[in-house]
């Protein structure tokens, strides 16, 4: 029995057996389950971010430093003489 059609040289369609279809279906289901479980429970776990440390108090009572939103001391370097003369 030949698998080709004499006039066109094309191969005849041979349907996949039930056993092979079942194997393909089971492999697809197992792959889908593996992907979903990997997304839900990633390997090595997820690194949790530690809880933030308590914020320093906001500036109150006229304070200007050591609080959130306070001023910072900035040291300004003197301008070099060559840049000042331009």
VENCORPE-V287152 format. One record per backbone hydrogen bond with DSSP energy under -0.5 kcal/mol. CO is the residue of the C=O (numbers start at 1). NH is the residue of the N-H. If there is no record, write none. Layout:
CO & NH
CO & NH
This chain:
3 & 12
4 & 6
5 & 9
10 & 5
13 & 15
17 & 21
18 & 22
19 & 23
20 & 24
21 & 25
22 & 26
23 & 27
24 & 28
25 & 29
26 & 30
27 & 31
28 & 32
29 & 33
30 & 34
31 & 35
32 & 36
33 & 37
34 & 38
35 & 39
36 & 40
37 & 41
42 & 45
46 & 48
57 & 68
60 & 63
64 & 71
67 & 70
68 & 59
72 & 74
74 & 76
75 & 77
80 & 83
80 & 84
81 & 85
83 & 86
